[in-house]
Amino acid sequence: MRKHMSGDDKHALQRAFQERYPNRRDRRFYMSEFLKIKWVEIPDPRRVSAVESLAIMVLDPIYNRRK
């Protein structure tokens, strides 16, 4: 997990918190202390779409809301 958090500023996690935490060190600290992230490998591409759609419905992330 830490490998992804310390990735470049183009990574989705970095971008999601870039406005709130412009300082990269502060952003990485926030993510490591307050976020729980789990990567799930799904080998079947059809299931990937289904799981992603379900996760968006259940979690209702702000970046996926319609305006």
FENUR-V759755 format. One record per residue. N is the residue number from 0. RES is the residue in one small letter. SS is DSSP state (2 for helix, 1 for strand, 0 for the rest). Layout:
N_RES_SS / N_RES_SS
This chain:
0_m_0 / 1_r_2 / 2_k_2 / 3_h_2 / 4_m_2 / 5_s_0 / 6_g_0 / 7_d_0 / 8_d_0 / 9_k_0 / 10_h_0 / 11_a_2 / 12_l_2 / 13_q_2 / 14_r_2 / 15_a_2 / 16_f_0 / 17_q_0 / 18_e_0 / 19_r_0 / 20_y_0 / 21_p_0 / 22_n_0 / 23_r_2 / 24_r_2 / 25_d_2 / 26_r_2 / 27_r_2 / 28_f_2 / 29_y_2 / 30_m_2 / 31_s_2 / 32_e_2 / 33_f_2 / 34_l_0 / 35_k_0 / 36_i_0 / 37_k_0 / 38_w_0 / 39_v_0 / 40_e_0 / 41_i_0 / 42_p_0 / 43_d_0 / 44_p_2 / 45_r_2 / 46_r_2 / 47_v_2 / 48_s_2 / 49_a_2 / 50_v_2 / 51_e_2 / 52_s_2 / 53_l_2 / 54_a_2 / 55_i_2 / 56_m_2 / 57_v_2 / 58_l_2 / 59_d_0 / 60_p_0 / 61_i_2 / 62_y_2 / 63_n_2 / 64_r_0 / 65_r_0 / 66_k_0
